[in-house]
Amino acid sequence: MSKRKSGLNVHGIILLDKRLGVSSNKALQEVRRLFNANKAGHTGSLDPLATGLLPLCFGEATKVSAMMLDDNKRYQVVIQLGVMTDTGDAEGEVIKTVVVPDIANDELMLCLQRFVGEIDQVPPMYSALKHNGKKLYELAREGITIERKARRISIFELKLLASSLTGQDKNNQLVLEVFCSKGTYIRSLAEDLGDALGVCGTVLALRRLEAGMFNITEAKTIEQLTAMTAEELKRSLMAIDTPLQAFPAVYVSEQQAVAINYGQSLQLVGGTIEGTVRLYQDEVFLGLGEMLLDGKIAPKRLFNMDNP
């Protein structure tokens, strides 16, 4: 998240279709300048090689960005078999090539099925994970390799969209659609899949299609946003509570809203909901609360749209 000393008090969420070749932070700064927003953050990086859905949060919406990091993601990936790079994608240096034999479709489908469900995955060295306060990709650029522990992730769907592993048009590429949990590295998946097929693999192209409830069809490119007027940009902002719709809504009175804004717990009559809830006074979103077993509701994370 980044904050600037001057700018407009902008609150909301924009879905960006990130273009190829720019970092997530650069893409964020480009959009922030369009809004002249004084506070902004994104909800999980996309590598410069990757394109697609990048939710951007402004102002008070940055308070929900950490929650959105836990969302499941959907990607379309092109994997080049027979090639290994030091980064796991086409931006890296080729460190190994092998001849890829013809691979029958039945063999390929059986291999893909092995990666569906809960699996253990070793994060790549070229990642933002930290070791002793330093990001792994910074160490990797220094030629340092650190042993990484496998992490349990989930791949809910792994669809084969296209392949060219046999015949005259063979170019040893796979096009897959991957629906996965947070913490999944598609570059590691490409390498592991290549190993499972007895060859090696690297990511040639990657596009994020979904992040939680958001879909790429709702996203705007930087060119589309740049062409908008200030009023059109304002109207394009999604409400802060948009990604929180899975939590039940609780409506309180004006007097109760004052107490909540002071951090006080409330006793609600007939409250049967437990856990996290969205709090509203009329149609004004106040923030998130925690419904307790004794019927009380405690403020958990409040939002102040008047904050600079």
Summary of the structure (lengths in Angstrom):
residues: 308
radius of gyration: 22.7
end to end distance: 15.3
largest distance: 74.2
contacts: 941
relative contact order: 0.17
helix: 24%
strand: 37%
